[in-house]
Each structure stands twice: as structure tokens, then as C-alpha cells.
Amino acid sequence: MTSEMPRTIRVVTLYPEVMDVYADRGNLLAVQARCRALGVGVEVIAIGLGDALPSEADLVLIGGGQDREQRRIAPDLAAKGSALRAWADSGTAMLAVCGGFQLFGNFYRTGAGEELPGVGLFDVTTVAPAPGMPRCIGDMLAQSEVPGVGELVGFENHGGRTYLGPQGQPFARVQHGFGNNGDDGTEGAVYREAIGTYLHGSVLPKNPALLDRLILAALRHRYGAEATIERSRDEYAERAHRAAAEVARRKGRPNS
Ligand code: GLN
């Protein structure tokens, strides 16, 4: 694929009207802005409750939401589970944040004891803690296990504790903050090109290496493994990353 040929990625956003806490919508804006700078077109397909998925997607985005919102979307999302798992197996890039990440796992058991069905794309399960237990809130700094992504920064706010199953691979290791459960030092999950994470922020505007990784994976899904992107730096995003990392080092709960 030469740089003269116009390229477009197909981005599916899941329940953007419902799952959008802490400005997770900023992840789509970051994809659009970065793709514009790279000369890549973006076709956005927003999927609401009851809508059918398109036949294909190169990138899927879902944000966070509280238990109330998760309860609204869980049955509809779980019904799309086999299609989403097939997309992931075909190399579709995905980013699922917080409440979206929880529902991309096997299930989420709420504080009321209700089990919300998940997509089963990541081998993780999430349980709300016993009443009175604190939420996991604060700035997070983590080191990604995904090659080339490096240091990650963001903000987390969740009650649910997520545990990796035997097939579950962590997305990152926590340096400051809580991550999946505040105990085992893992953060998020990864399956092929799909990433689940507790990082809000929005996460993509301040983690340019992760943003580029998702865009490249989306391009490769559409145009084949030889697709590349220009290695141009976004200095503004890098400055945002450094500033957020500094705050997380100073104020985030040390993971020791
Ligand atoms: N309801 C979930 C929890 O608190 C997710 C919260 C969120 O997406 N911010 O664990």
C-alpha cells in the first residue's frame, strides 16, 4: 500500500450515548484527529441499543459506564458476543474501557449480586466488592505488556475488581494506582489486537503510542500486514503524556 492511495478505517462505537463516563468519547476524537494528521480516513458507525452490527469493522471502541448503564446494555451486548469474538479473532482492533472492559469479560457481578452477562472476549471476571469496601480511584501509571506501547497514564474510578482467568493476559503492570483489583499488579487485558483497560482520561489523547498501535492494527486489518503509518511524532500529545505521568508519580497510590 503506497501513501498515495487513500485509506479509510471503519470504526464502530458501541453505545456511545450510554457508555461515556469521564469523556471516553475523547478516544474517538483522538482517533479522528490522529488519522487526519496521518492522511487516513475514518468512517464512524455508532451502534445503539438494538442496532445490528455492520458486517465488518477495523476498530471497535466502547467506553465506561456505571452499573446502571451496564445493566441497560449487557443483554444487547452479550447477544453480539459471537460476532465481536469473531471480529477479534480476525484481528479487528478494539479498545474497551472500564465498564465496557468489564462487559467484554465473562461476566460482571454487581453489588446487588446480579450477574451481568459478558462478551467473553477476554478471560476475565469482575465482581463488585462487599459493601463498605473503597472504590479504586486515582491517577494510574502502568507499563504495558504490549510491545511498543510502553508507559501508560490515565485515571481510574471503579468499584469492580477484575481477575484474570487462565487464558487472560494482562494489558499492563501497575506502577501507581490499582488496575484490575489493587492486589495482583495487573491492569486490563489483551487478546490479539483487542485491549481492555481501566484507564480513562480520555486514555488515547495522552497515550500516543497506544493510539498509533490501534490505528496501525486497524489499517492492517483492512489492508493487510504490510500496511504502515508514518512515524511522525505528536509533540503536543507527548507533552500531555509526560504531564499526566508526573501527576500519577506524585499522587498515584504506589504499587508495592
Ligand atoms: N460500574 C463499574 C464499577 O464501578 C464501572 C465503572 C466505570 O466504568 N467507571 O466497577
Boltz pocket constraint, residues with backbone or C-beta under 6 A from the ligand:
constraints:
  - pocket:
      binder: B
      contacts: [[A, 21], [A, 63], [A, 64], [A, 65], [A, 66], [A, 67], [A, 70], [A, 97], [A, 98], [A, 99], [A, 100], [A, 102], [A, 157], [A, 158], [A, 159], [A, 160], [A, 161]]
      max_distance: 6.0
